[in-house]
Amino acid sequence: MPYIRPMHEQYLLISDYFKTQRRVLITTHFNPDGDAIGSSIGLACALRSLGHSVKIVLPNAVSSNLQYFLAEESWFIAEENQEELYEELKNAEVLATLDFNHLSRSGEIIQKALSSLEEMPFIWMIDHHMEPSNYAKWTLSDTKKSSTCEMVWDLLSALKWESHLSPLAANALYAGIMTDTGSFRFPSTSAQTHRAVAGLIDCGAEPHTVHEGIFDQNRIERLHLLSASLSHLTILNSGETLAFYLTLEEQQRIGLAKGDTEGFVNYGLSVTGVQLSVFFIEAENFWKLSLRSKENLDVNLMARALFQGGGHKNAAGGRYEGDVLNAMASIEKYIHENA
């Protein structure tokens, strides 16, 4: 693990560095979620208002319920604009990487573009995932935080930059905290999390608007996809684990759009007595999976051990090459052996 300076020291370095106008490119992880989008927008808005040149590059397309947060930003998608990506990377003084802890999470296109540069920009990581890698010159890492959005708020408020947030940017940061905490019900939600949310509301965030925009804009196909997934519901470990899945055939037949399965995994935890929920979605030649747990069941360790993945103690992801029922059997065996 890289040496990480104490947060107050980093804040002083950041404040001093940005007293000079900088050209900043912000990026996040492949398949950006609410925390990725919200943290990118929050940081971009504050830096732009301070006079810096800022642009956001997303590795690939973002789901429709997150797109409206980007209305005030200068942004593009790497998959669709590779020439612009190379040009922006070449000209950037700072590359801010948000909500991921290893460059591989940025996707093949951004990694390839970075490797082609004659001179790398100053790389800055802001992230809350476990085991950050040593690729950045500045590493703001706090695995106890609920979200990268909460970390961005901490940074902005510590440097007295929060007044530079627009109401839309405050909404974006609120959305990232809300989604990464499961609407404030995950154990990572702290008193500091709620203080951050209160600060965002003071900056113009509207919780009801954000909630409706994220959760109440579903296509009818999303409900059919959820129904198909729950039809495969499997009970494991005497009812303490629920696993369910969505096949490739079902996705194609119903019509899957980006973001449609976001949050499906959380349904399992709503059942009395369930400590672990696992959702599998079939891709070409492998299964992607999301894991959510309660209390002391560490799904980060499980994902690393079984599924080439990782994440947080109570929220992780991974992939599995093989039969989904064998994957479920592996989970049941792992829990039995590590009880």
C-alpha positions as CSV (number, residue, x, y, z in Angstrom):
1,M,0.0,0.0,0.0
2,P,1.3,3.5,-0.9
3,Y,2.3,6.0,1.8
4,I,-0.6,8.4,2.2
5,R,-0.1,11.8,3.8
6,P,-2.4,12.8,6.6
7,M,-5.5,14.5,5.2
8,H,-4.8,17.9,6.6
9,E,-1.4,18.0,5.0
10,Q,-2.9,17.0,1.6
11,Y,-5.5,19.8,1.9
12,L,-2.7,22.3,2.4
13,L,-0.8,21.0,-0.6
14,I,-4.0,21.1,-2.7
15,S,-4.9,24.6,-1.7
16,D,-1.4,25.9,-2.5
17,Y,-1.2,24.0,-5.9
18,F,-4.5,25.4,-7.1
19,K,-3.6,29.0,-6.3
20,T,-2.2,28.9,-9.9
21,Q,-4.7,28.3,-12.7
22,R,-4.5,24.7,-13.9
23,R,-5.7,22.6,-16.8
24,V,-7.6,19.7,-15.2
25,L,-9.0,16.6,-16.7
26,I,-11.3,14.5,-14.4
27,T,-12.1,10.8,-15.0
28,T,-13.7,8.0,-13.1
29,H,-14.3,4.2,-13.4
30,F,-15.8,2.2,-16.2
31,N,-19.6,2.0,-16.0
32,P,-19.8,5.2,-13.9
33,D,-22.4,5.1,-11.1
34,G,-23.9,7.9,-9.0
35,D,-20.9,8.3,-6.8
36,A,-18.5,8.4,-9.8
37,I,-20.6,11.0,-11.6
38,G,-21.5,13.1,-8.5
39,S,-17.9,13.4,-7.3
40,S,-16.6,14.3,-10.7
41,I,-19.2,17.0,-11.1
42,G,-18.7,18.4,-7.6
43,L,-15.0,18.7,-8.0
44,A,-15.3,20.1,-11.6
45,C,-17.8,22.7,-10.6
46,A,-15.7,24.0,-7.7
47,L,-12.4,24.1,-9.7
48,R,-14.1,25.7,-12.7
49,S,-15.6,28.4,-10.5
50,L,-12.1,29.1,-9.1
51,G,-10.9,29.9,-12.6
52,H,-9.4,26.6,-13.6
53,S,-9.9,24.9,-17.0
54,V,-11.8,21.7,-16.3
55,K,-13.2,18.9,-18.4
56,I,-14.7,15.5,-17.5
57,V,-14.0,12.3,-19.5
58,L,-16.2,9.3,-18.8
59,P,-14.8,5.9,-19.9
60,N,-18.2,4.8,-21.4
61,A,-21.8,5.9,-21.5
62,V,-23.7,6.9,-18.4
63,S,-27.3,5.7,-17.5
64,S,-30.1,8.1,-18.4
65,N,-31.1,8.9,-14.8
66,L,-27.6,10.4,-14.2
67,Q,-27.1,12.4,-17.4
68,Y,-29.0,15.5,-16.4
69,F,-26.5,16.2,-13.6
70,L,-23.9,16.8,-16.3
71,A,-25.9,19.6,-17.9
72,E,-23.5,22.4,-16.7
73,E,-20.3,20.5,-17.4
74,S,-17.9,20.2,-20.3
75,W,-17.6,16.4,-20.8
76,F,-17.2,13.6,-23.3
77,I,-17.1,9.8,-23.5
78,A,-13.7,8.2,-24.1
79,E,-15.2,5.3,-26.1
80,E,-16.8,7.7,-28.6
81,N,-14.1,10.4,-28.8
82,Q,-10.7,8.8,-28.6
83,E,-9.0,11.6,-30.5
84,E,-10.3,14.2,-28.0
85,L,-9.2,11.9,-25.2
86,Y,-5.6,11.9,-26.5
87,E,-5.6,15.7,-27.0
88,E,-7.0,16.4,-23.6
89,L,-4.6,14.1,-21.8
90,K,-1.7,15.6,-23.7
91,N,-2.7,19.1,-22.6
92,A,-3.8,18.4,-19.0
93,E,-1.6,19.4,-16.1
94,V,-3.7,17.4,-13.7
95,L,-5.6,14.1,-14.1
96,A,-8.0,13.7,-11.2
97,T,-9.1,10.1,-10.9
98,L,-12.2,9.7,-8.8
99,D,-14.0,6.7,-7.2
100,F,-11.5,4.0,-8.2
101,N,-8.2,2.7,-6.7
102,H,-6.4,1.2,-9.7
103,L,-5.9,2.5,-13.2
104,S,-7.4,-0.7,-14.6
105,R,-10.8,0.5,-13.4
106,S,-10.7,3.3,-15.9
107,G,-11.1,1.0,-18.8
108,E,-8.8,-0.1,-21.6
109,I,-9.2,3.0,-23.8
110,I,-8.0,5.4,-21.1
111,Q,-5.2,3.1,-20.0
112,K,-4.0,2.8,-23.5
113,A,-4.1,6.6,-24.0
114,L,-2.1,7.2,-20.8
115,S,0.5,4.7,-21.8
116,S,1.0,6.5,-25.1
117,L,1.9,9.8,-23.5
118,E,5.5,11.1,-23.6
119,E,4.9,12.9,-20.4
120,M,2.3,11.9,-17.8
121,P,0.1,14.6,-16.2
122,F,0.1,15.1,-12.4
123,I,-2.3,12.3,-11.2
124,W,-4.5,12.8,-8.3
125,M,-6.6,10.1,-6.7
126,I,-9.7,10.6,-4.6
127,D,-11.3,7.4,-3.5
128,H,-12.9,5.4,-0.7
129,H,-12.2,1.8,-1.8
130,M,-9.9,-0.6,0.0
131,E,-6.2,-1.2,-1.0
132,P,-5.4,1.8,-3.2
133,S,-2.6,1.2,-5.7
134,N,0.4,3.4,-6.0
135,Y,-0.3,5.2,-9.3
136,A,-1.0,8.7,-8.1
137,K,1.2,11.6,-6.9
138,W,-1.6,12.7,-4.6
139,T,-3.7,10.0,-2.9
140,L,-6.8,11.1,-1.0
141,S,-8.0,7.7,0.4
142,D,-10.4,7.1,3.2
143,T,-12.0,3.6,3.3
144,K,-14.2,4.6,6.2
145,K,-16.1,7.2,4.2
146,S,-19.5,6.4,2.7
147,S,-18.6,7.6,-0.8
148,T,-16.2,9.5,-2.9
149,C,-18.8,12.3,-3.0
150,E,-18.6,12.6,0.8
151,M,-14.8,12.9,0.4
152,V,-15.1,15.6,-2.2
153,W,-17.5,17.5,0.1
154,D,-14.9,17.2,2.9
155,L,-12.2,18.6,0.7
156,L,-14.4,21.5,-0.6
157,S,-15.6,22.5,2.9
158,A,-12.1,22.2,4.4
159,L,-10.7,24.6,1.7
160,K,-13.8,26.9,1.9
161,W,-14.6,26.0,-1.7
162,E,-18.1,24.8,-1.1
163,S,-19.6,28.2,-1.9
164,H,-18.5,27.6,-5.5
165,L,-21.0,24.7,-5.9
166,S,-24.0,25.3,-8.1
167,P,-27.3,23.8,-6.9
168,L,-27.0,21.2,-9.7
169,A,-23.5,20.2,-8.6
170,A,-24.8,20.0,-5.0
171,N,-27.6,17.7,-6.2
172,A,-25.0,15.6,-8.0
173,L,-22.9,15.2,-4.8
174,Y,-26.1,14.4,-2.8
175,A,-27.0,11.8,-5.4
176,G,-23.7,10.1,-5.1
177,I,-23.9,9.9,-1.3
178,M,-27.5,8.7,-1.4
179,T,-26.9,5.9,-3.9
180,D,-23.6,4.7,-2.4
181,T,-25.2,4.5,1.1
182,G,-28.3,2.7,-0.2
183,S,-30.4,5.8,0.7
184,F,-28.5,6.1,4.0
185,R,-29.1,2.6,5.3
186,F,-25.6,1.0,4.8
187,P,-23.2,0.8,7.8
188,S,-20.9,3.3,6.1
189,T,-23.4,6.1,6.8
190,S,-22.1,8.1,9.7
191,A,-22.9,11.4,11.5
192,Q,-20.3,13.0,9.2
193,T,-22.2,11.7,6.2
194,H,-25.4,13.4,7.4
195,R,-23.4,16.6,8.1
196,A,-22.2,16.5,4.6
197,V,-25.7,16.1,3.3
198,A,-26.9,19.0,5.4
199,G,-24.1,21.1,4.0
200,L,-25.1,20.2,0.4
201,I,-28.7,21.1,1.2
202,D,-27.4,24.5,2.4
203,C,-25.7,24.8,-1.0
204,G,-29.0,24.2,-2.9
205,A,-29.4,20.4,-3.1
206,E,-33.0,19.3,-3.2
207,P,-33.4,15.7,-1.8
208,H,-36.8,15.1,-3.2
209,T,-35.7,16.2,-6.7
210,V,-32.7,13.9,-6.6
211,H,-34.6,11.0,-5.3
212,E,-37.3,11.3,-8.0
213,G,-34.7,11.8,-10.7
214,I,-32.8,8.6,-9.6
215,F,-35.5,6.2,-8.6
216,D,-38.7,7.4,-10.2
217,Q,-37.7,7.5,-13.9
218,N,-37.8,3.8,-14.6
219,R,-38.7,2.3,-18.0
220,I,-41.4,-0.4,-17.8
221,E,-38.7,-2.9,-19.1
222,R,-36.8,-2.4,-15.8
223,L,-39.7,-3.9,-13.9
224,H,-39.9,-6.8,-16.3
225,L,-36.1,-7.4,-15.8
226,L,-36.6,-7.3,-12.1
227,S,-39.4,-9.8,-12.3
228,A,-37.3,-12.1,-14.5
229,S,-34.4,-11.8,-12.0
230,L,-36.5,-12.6,-9.0
231,S,-38.0,-15.6,-10.7
232,H,-34.5,-17.2,-10.2
233,L,-34.4,-16.5,-6.5
234,T,-32.4,-19.1,-4.6
235,I,-32.2,-19.5,-0.8
236,L,-28.8,-20.5,0.6
237,N,-27.3,-20.9,4.1
238,S,-30.6,-21.7,5.8
239,G,-32.2,-18.5,4.6
240,E,-29.3,-16.1,5.5
241,T,-28.3,-15.7,1.8
242,L,-30.4,-14.9,-1.2
243,A,-29.0,-15.2,-4.7
244,F,-30.7,-14.4,-8.0
245,Y,-29.7,-13.8,-11.6
246,L,-30.6,-12.4,-15.0
247,T,-29.6,-14.4,-18.1
248,L,-28.4,-13.0,-21.4
249,E,-31.5,-14.3,-23.2
250,E,-33.7,-12.5,-20.8
251,Q,-31.8,-9.2,-21.2
252,Q,-32.1,-9.5,-25.0
253,R,-35.8,-10.6,-25.0
254,I,-37.0,-7.9,-22.6
255,G,-34.6,-5.2,-23.7
256,L,-31.9,-4.2,-21.3
257,A,-30.7,-0.5,-21.2
258,K,-27.8,0.9,-19.3
259,G,-28.6,1.3,-15.6
260,D,-31.7,-0.9,-15.6
261,T,-30.3,-3.4,-13.1
262,E,-28.8,-0.8,-10.8
263,G,-29.9,-1.6,-7.2
264,F,-31.4,-5.0,-7.9
265,V,-29.0,-6.6,-5.5
266,N,-30.4,-4.6,-2.6
267,Y,-33.8,-6.4,-2.9
268,G,-32.4,-9.5,-1.2
269,L,-31.5,-7.6,2.0
270,S,-35.1,-6.5,2.4
271,V,-36.0,-10.1,3.4
272,T,-36.2,-10.9,7.1
273,G,-33.1,-12.8,8.3
274,V,-31.1,-12.3,5.2
275,Q,-27.5,-11.2,5.8
276,L,-26.1,-11.5,2.2
277,S,-27.7,-10.7,-1.2
278,V,-26.0,-11.7,-4.5
279,F,-27.1,-10.7,-7.9
280,F,-25.6,-12.2,-11.1
281,I,-26.0,-10.7,-14.5
282,E,-24.9,-12.8,-17.5
283,A,-22.4,-11.3,-20.0
284,E,-20.6,-12.9,-22.9
285,N,-18.8,-15.9,-21.5
286,F,-19.0,-14.8,-17.8
287,W,-21.2,-13.6,-15.1
288,K,-20.9,-10.2,-13.4
289,L,-22.0,-10.1,-9.8
290,S,-22.9,-7.7,-7.0
291,L,-22.8,-8.6,-3.4
292,R,-24.3,-6.7,-0.5
293,S,-24.2,-7.8,3.2
294,K,-25.2,-6.7,6.7
295,E,-23.2,-6.3,9.8
296,N,-19.9,-8.2,10.0
297,L,-20.1,-10.3,6.8
298,D,-17.2,-9.0,4.7
299,V,-18.1,-9.4,1.0
300,N,-14.9,-7.6,0.0
301,L,-12.9,-10.6,1.2
302,M,-15.4,-13.0,-0.4
303,A,-15.2,-11.2,-3.8
304,R,-11.4,-11.3,-3.7
305,A,-11.3,-14.9,-2.8
306,L,-13.9,-16.3,-5.2
307,F,-14.7,-13.8,-7.9
308,Q,-11.6,-11.8,-9.0
309,G,-13.2,-8.7,-7.5
310,G,-13.4,-6.6,-4.4
311,G,-14.9,-3.4,-3.0
312,H,-16.1,-2.6,0.5
313,K,-16.9,-4.7,3.6
314,N,-20.6,-4.6,2.9
315,A,-20.7,-3.9,-0.9
316,A,-18.5,-5.6,-3.5
317,G,-18.5,-6.9,-7.0
318,G,-16.7,-9.4,-9.2
319,R,-17.0,-11.9,-12.1
320,Y,-17.3,-15.6,-12.5
321,E,-16.6,-17.8,-15.5
322,G,-18.7,-20.9,-15.3
323,D,-22.2,-22.1,-14.3
324,V,-24.1,-19.7,-12.1
325,L,-25.3,-22.5,-9.8
326,N,-21.7,-23.5,-9.2
327,A,-21.0,-19.9,-8.2
328,M,-23.8,-20.1,-5.7
329,A,-22.4,-23.4,-4.3
330,S,-19.0,-21.7,-3.9
331,I,-20.6,-18.9,-1.9
332,E,-22.4,-21.4,0.3
333,K,-19.2,-23.3,0.9
334,Y,-17.1,-20.1,1.6
335,I,-19.6,-19.0,4.2
336,H,-19.7,-22.4,5.9
337,E,-15.9,-22.6,6.0
338,N,-15.5,-19.0,7.3
339,A,-18.4,-18.9,9.8
